């Protein structure tokens, strides 16, 4: 039996130590803020209210009343507490730990008096490394906290702590089924499944396996058994995410869960020829996912924490955002290391919905070194994460963390924390690949803006001149909707936007260099001085919509040399004023979401247009492609035309057929742009009868609208 | 007490099973060949005599007579037997193992009768993988044999087996000191040494440490103790290879050995700026050795097995070749994975002589996959190798093997054998770096010939247009000396050389493509039709001498962007007809050895000349450098002149000063080449008064000697 307690919380500083009602799961800083009537922290720079609490200690308490029963044990169970804490019962320390991802099950039976037993969780301040700059993410480099807490260019600094995941009192007797894990394997030839169950129970238990129609596949007491010709689990777009349900039960207790059978390999990308001339270096890192014998193109997004207060994250929230991703034709999430690992329900939903998951450990953009205490915590936390998620069909590989081999981090394959993670994955999850970091050789991150002179021009030009094996971060920012801006930017700061406290707090200015993420410099390159905030918002969203579409379609065209397109980023933890995300907080698709959704359709006609802005007299060109990352071959035809200010231009027709998971490259159409006043849009239409049509809007400059192109540095 | 037995051997095939005298350490195929009067296997293609023995079983036997004494145990001890074997006593199997690098200590006391006890070692045929081409090195891809046995482009196929390392009977009583290992560590600030001793003995033992002058530093019974301000161990050229002697003893037994204190790190190379444009990949692999806080340039050679029959390898042979390397101004050996690991004495000598050692495991150029049996053997063998050598000061890092990330191997960081090796090194030798393979990103192997159109021209052009972090294999071949050729090539095959059995057997033709290693196509590019074998030999050695010098000096000029120059290869296991080695079998310096020795001097004036062959009318140029990889700063001046057929040309003078471990770049001198008959040599002299002079010989073509330059493909 589980008992969910009512908890109280307090700040331990003498001047703040009144008890208040605490929400579990939750974060104690939020409970405190509510109890102390903090102003809306989404608004302006109000989140700074939390800064002065950073170095405080906190406490939770709850009172237990339990009548002892023979043969029954009482446990205090938690899925994890953030970050460094002691558990006390009637004032006696019964457990101490550092790390938010490992849960515990404390047998407290013998310490209970039966009346008003006081269970306390005492939480220490977050560690702050002194190796680096105070007040920045550098402070995270000696802890296993998700470094995003310490501040990121889309997450305000907010050192949250507390009982962020499930916690309860549980009574157990000899019927209790403990340490239950069911693993599914598939034979190399994919004709036979192997199921192995691990659990502990004093009583005999019955094991059952059912297929998705509820038909019984197995019933017995063998902890290992075979499944002949199992139906395979596929990711979104490649087939059904077929799951089998298992049940382990005795007369009183029952455990259930789901497993999927699939064979997963990480292969070298095709169409890479390697260095041809001596002295010769090595091949690139393998980054093509082969699922059930089929090389697949991975398309998706970088997942970050969907709430500032992680305790607020629910299965419902996960489900909403995962379904939106599936609906956006995505098949993979990169669980970016800066935001650690999710709660358990995330993986259950991804298993069910066919979303592949690339899971990183909680290292990002820092140099983590092999300090003894850090290594001990990392080993404990990483082991807990591996054991928590390794049975999921959707989990494709582990990864040490984000951008650890880049100059700003300074780690490499010799770094002891990464060697430890590789070793733990090898020991605890032998068959699943482990990547040291992203990017690895051949892969790349960036760019993150629509345009930069230094970075090769606009996003079309950047990606069309790149030749990487996987683009696992790239982004185009847009300003938030007017509705959102009104709830975070005070009216008197709204227009024209300047680096004021509210805009800075919400990452409009100064997030990464002064111009990000509002990127007024980019808007100024393409457009006249704006007359309103709404006009800026619209223009900025136009760039994000076509920029994302242009990048995603180009990345898909590079298949199979390139095997992944994963943009930065999917969601956001609060209302940013501008950013690269596709979902606006809490879970609202931005306009760009729908453009990415189009670019991600399994099958579509796509135009490879070399740049975004065109002027009269130039020869516009578009190379035609039929993109197909579905397993079936497709036939189709497309009519190409352009429109400028109502004038229509027929550009030709193309009929083609391509195999499954294969793209077709067609002719290039061209026409010289006429001089037409009264519009700044060049519309390119690929008309098709079968849902594969595309319609692009490029910037057009008639004669009178040609302005000086300024040099931009990002 | 140790007792070295006389052994007999036999081939187990019924038609060949006469007993013969066996040498231990040795290889049983050689014993058999001697007993059966095999023709000289160095001559012509006589090594093929061994092919028909490949799949045979073999046996060793010896008879033991031992009077049991109270309190004494009898052990059969071996440092390793090659490759898969059983040990039997009086017909009873007492031990079975696969792998040549792990020794054993078998307590046979209770099985001894005291009279004519028969100890037998039964050896199975070498495994031959069927994943690949029969009769090639592919057959090594499922075993932990050094793959070179299966044939390489400088080692004939010869599947040797037997008791290749020490083996003896030992009696032990309660005074015996067992499992003795002494490890030295140095504090991060290098002011304090830590010594930890591991051993087992029933009696108390005294531990002593002496400095190199014999002064006692420690005496006591603590197994861990500190050494204040220890003298540091340095590699050749950077300081003294300072060793401390330890003694562990009781009344009857004594163990001794040497330790050195040094702090070693593997750092990213300097002067690398990383990708500048989005999308951005990661940094290169770190490959600069920092020894005791000082970044050093590593110069050396690839070590291969110095004998066909590894049992013949002695400490004296190691010492001779290691001293020659030291005398050649080298400071590092890469222990190339194809030839596995050496015997123990190799490391003792390298410790003493200050030769750094990069040790690879026995994987090379193949795709080793995670088969269960292979993984088990690899774990056992690799663990044994790590424990055997980890206490040595000279050992700089472990490496998974040779060219495993290149196209012809097809492994990558996900390969389970490499993940296992990384894990074992992490667990057993935490502080020492582990490289997955060579080359890694930024590093390179090749080229291996003096000239190739496809590969960017001659060796000068190839290296001057390269920009790698480390060149860890590169070579220039030459034909063997006439004296050597006469002992391996029958007179009627000698000249002109053709792809006859003897030339092919000795790698003159068909070793790697048809032209290697004799490279007649390269000689034809530069020279007229040869009139004798001796003329070919001389020309070929000229190319090797200047080619190696040109490559090594250019690689040194690229410091610190580049941190290593390690040529392919140092030695050879038998008399090759042509090859890239610096020592000819058995241990004779080739002419190129002396040119490499000059190029490796700690301090020298060097000329960066853009190519090897010049013709009249061209503007010859030489950029002047003062190379210094010694720790001290140097001053010097140089006079530059050229000579063509007795005509002398003064080209200028340069005076400079450079810091320790730093090169100085000077002016470029130029002159237009006159037309002078009667010579094909352009001599460039850098005269200096202090041993830093250099004198280069380039090819010169006066008007009448200009021939058509043919296109060459390698």
Interface residues (C-beta under 8 A of the other chain):
Chain A: X266 X268 X274 X275 X276 X277 X278 X279 X280 X281 X282 X283 X285 X286 X403 X405 X406 X407 X410 X412 X413 X414 X416 X419 X420 X422 X423 X426 X427 X430 X433 X434 X435 X436 X437 X439 X440 X441 X442 X443 X444 X445 X446 X447 X448 X452 X454 X455 X456 X462 X463 X466 X468 X471 X474
Chain B: X266 X268 X274 X275 X276 X277 X278 X279 X280 X281 X282 X283 X285 X286 X403 X405 X406 X407 X410 X412 X413 X414 X416 X419 X420 X422 X423 X426 X427 X430 X433 X434 X435 X436 X437 X439 X440 X441 X442 X443 X444 X445 X446 X447 X448 X452 X454 X455 X456 X462 X463 X466 X468 X471 X474
